[in-house]
Each structure stands twice: as C-alpha cells, then as structure tokens.
Amino acid sequence: MSMRERSVNVDAIRVVAMMMVIFLHTILNFTIRTDFFATKLWFLLEPVVALSKTCVLLFFMLSGYLVITKHRSIRQNLNKTLIKIVLPLSFFTLVNITYAWFKFPFNDDNFSQFFFEQAKRMATYPSSSMWFLVVLTFLYLLNPLWQLLLDKKEESRLARTLTTGALTFSLVVTFLEYPAGKTGLMFSTGTAWLGYVFFYLYGGLIKNKWINYSNQKINWLLVAFGFIFTVLGDFLTMWQKTNQITFAWNDYTGNYLSIPVTMMAVGIFNLLISIDLSQLKSKALVHLADWSFGIYLIHTYIVALFTDYLGFDFNKLGMNVYVYNILNVLLVLGISTIITFFWKKIPKVKLLIGG
C-alpha cells in the first residue's frame, strides 16, 4: 500500500497499541508489587499502565474496522483466517511448548505432568500470550456473518442493537463473575471471543459511519472517567492487597473488560480514528505500523529470555529502579523491532508474523 493510500490514523492506532503492550509486559510488575505500592515510582508508572490496559481492545476494534466490511467469500475468508491468524498462532504455540520443555524441571516421576500441563494451557489460552490470536480466530471465522450484518444500510439499526447487546453481555458477565468466584468465566479456548465481540463489531460500525464517533467532548469524557476510575480501582486493589483485605471485586480494573477500561478504550479509539493526524505521516510511522504485529508476537519471548536466561532481573541486579525500567522498555522494544525487521525480509517465513 502506498503512502497516499494509507490511513495515518490506522497506522497510529497500530503503533499506540503495540507500545501499550510493551509497557504492560515491562513496567506492569512494578505497579502490582506491594513493596512499590504508593511510592513515587508507583504513581509515575500507574497512569501509563492504566492507559495501556486498552491495548488489546484497540487491536480488536481496529481489526473490525479493517476487516468486517471487506467483501470476501467464505472460502476467501477461511484462507485469510488460516494465513493471517491460525498460522502465526500454530507456530508460536509450538514455540511456547518448546520453551516450556526446556524450562520444565523434569525428573523420573513427572514426565507425563509436562504434557498434562500443556493440554491444560491449550484449553485455557489466557495463560498464554497468544490468547488474543485465539479470540481473533473465532471473530475472523464469523466474518461472513458480520459482513451480512454490516453490508446494508437498512441493517444499521439491527447492527447497532446487536453491538449494544454484545457490550451489555460483556460488561455484565465480567462484573458478576467476581462475586461469583468465577473470574475468567469467559476465558477458555471455546469462549474467549464472546467478551470481545462488541469491540470487533464496533470497529465495523465506525467504518460504516453508522454511529457518531467524532463528538470529541464525549470521547474525552470517556477517556477521562475511564482513566480516573481505572487508577482508583488499581489503587484500592493494591491497598487491599497490602493490608491483606479481601474484597469480592478486588482487581476488577485489572480486567480488560471492566467498565472503566472499556470506556477508555472506546474513547481512545474514537479520538485516534477521527482527529487529524496528518502531521504524523512519515515513513517511520509506516514502518512501525507494518512491524507492530511482529513486535507484538515476539516481544514476550525477549522479556522471558532476559529474565530466565540473561539475568536481567531487577531482583538480582540491584540496579536503580528508574534506570532498570527505562532500559527494560528500550531493550525489549529495540530488540523486538530488529528481529521483526529482519524476519520480514525472509520470503514465506514472514507469514509467521503477519506477512
């Protein structure tokens, strides 16, 4: 796609979501440790973490925005799903299993335990960094259905009603699963996609311009209120953990599908897709956007290698905590970007990270 054909707003969302994922997998740990709670570092990192919780939701909305309205036959959609989603999912699943094999403490009695644990992980994919690809697989496979729903202007009311119903279902189930003691209720290989249908359909509604998404006052209010309540919820969660207080909705705002995080995600997406970002148009943004999916897939392994094999662990280094966090983010992002750059130079093999 040429520079003229590209949407700078779409590229910006890709890069923002990718950076947010990097932040979550590097600095999040310092906001959920009781020994750093309510310190200067906590108050510095928590706002970044709170905003970054919208990363996957932005990714799902953008996927719906880009994919649902494309007119593909069932066969074309299946081929696209297999190549774009299932192929990377299968490859990185094998990488995960191989990595786990070398990490597992084998002895004479627990050989079968390894395979049992891997089978369990396959059934509960949120334990893997690849869970978002499982969700996308279900959403993509149903694209012919979503396409029928969003193909004709006469169906706009039905599309909006079903999207609203999906949102209501997601928020209600997520809220009720905490007092029911069933956290993770929707998160298994077979049901993980249910909580995210709203975000995927919402992206399609925006692409069709079937909803008003450019009222910036509302968008900023969504971001502001979502952000405030996410930070407040995170603070109360850590205060309860620090003081060993049990509460039914503890860590509710740590859930991507919580009401505050959902509000933030919708507001941020509306802003980034509707405001004029033409001044950001550049080759650097285009390249980062093209590499974002690969960086997304690769960076967790860089984090694991640093911690498990290279000894880049804050608890062992005794390094200044601010320097450590800056280095951690830069190294993970830099190395993941370099690997993605060279990987995408290899014909065919580049399909494993989105082509």
Secondary structure, DSSP 8 states (H G I E B T S, - for coil): --TTTS-HHHHHHHHHHHHHHHHHHHHGGGGS-GGGTTSHHHHHHHHHHHHHTTHHHHHHHHHHHHHTTS---HHHHHHHHIIIIIHHHHHHHHHHHHHHHHHS---TT-HHHHHHHHHHHHHSGGGSTTHHHHHHHHHHHTHHHHHHHTS-GGGHHHHHHHHHHHHHHHHHHHHHTTTTT-TTTT-STTTTTGGGHHHHHHHHHHHHT-S----HHHHHHHHHHHHHHHHHHHHHHHHHHHTT---TTTTGGGSTTSHHHHHHHHHHHHHHHHS--GGG-SHHHHHHHHHHHHHHHHHHHHHHHHHHTS---HHHH---HHHHHHHHHHHHHHHHHHHHHHHTTSTTGGGGGT-
